[in-house]
Amino acid sequence: MLERLGRLAAAGWAACVAVGLAAGGLGSPELRATLAEDGPGCPLRALTRIPCAFCGMTRATLALGDGDVAGALALHPLAPLVLVAILGLSLAIAAGR
């Protein structure tokens, strides 16, 4: 049961990254602005006002989806590496590997 729950969670993470990339590439400018400003916030930053290591990833993901690699790197220098790692690991876990 716990293994199945972990696989579902991993599939959910992969889906979130895919949706973020798709929204960046296919979404309207209004949708991208809404996601960037009102999307998932950082709980650490909300509580402490200190940015965490992943602050900027939502905006960087949207930029990568739009093909703006330089913009994504400006928002978070490790964005492409982190997104590839999250996608790869999530898909491997979801597949049961």
N, C-alpha and C positions, 0 to 999 in steps of 0.2 A: 504493500500500500504506500509506504513512504517513498519507495523508488519511483512508483508511478506519479506521485505528487511532484517529486523533483524533476521528472521528465516533462511534466506539464508546465511547471514553472520555467524551465529552460526554453521550452517552445514559446512560451509567452514573451520571454525576453527577446528571442529572435524575431518574433512578430512585431514587437515594439520598435526594434531597430529598423526592420523592413518598412513599417508604416512611416516612421520618421523620414527615412530616405525617400520614400514615395511622395510624401507630403511636400518635401523640399523640391522634388523634381516636377511633380505634377500639380501641386496645389496652387491656388491663386495667391497673389501677393498678400491679400487680406488674411488668408488662412495661415500662411507662413508667419506673418506679423503676430497674429493671435497666439499661435503656438509658441513663438519665441518670447512673447511678453507674458502670457497668461498660462502657458503650458505647465508641465510638471516642475514644481519648484524644488529647491534644495532644502531639505529639512534642517541640515546643519546650519546653513546660512540664515534660515528663518529664525532659528533659536539663538544663534550666537552672533549673527551679522559677520561671520568669518567665512569667506568662500572656501569650499572644499576642493579636493583635487579634481572633481568632475564638473565643477561649475563651468558653464559655457558649452557643455556637450550637446544640449538640445539645439542650440543655435548652430553649432558646428555640424551636427547631423543634417539639419535642414540645408545648410550651405553645401555640404557634400552631395546631397541628393540633387541639388540644383547644378552640380558640376563646378562649383566655386571652391576649388581645393585651396587656393591662397587665402580666401576668406575663412575657410574652416580652420586652417592652420593658425590664422591670426586669433581666432576665438579660443582655440585649444590646440596647442602644438602636437598633442598625441592623438587627436581625434581619429584620423584614419586607422592608426594602429589599434586603438582601443575598440573601435567599431568592428574591425575585422576579427579581433580576438573574441569579442562578445558573440558575434555571429557564429564563428567557427566552433567555439566551445559550447554555445547553447544548442546548436544543431547536432553536435556530437553527443551531448548528454540526452537530448530529446530522442535521438536514434538509439540510445541505449549502449553507446560505446564507452 
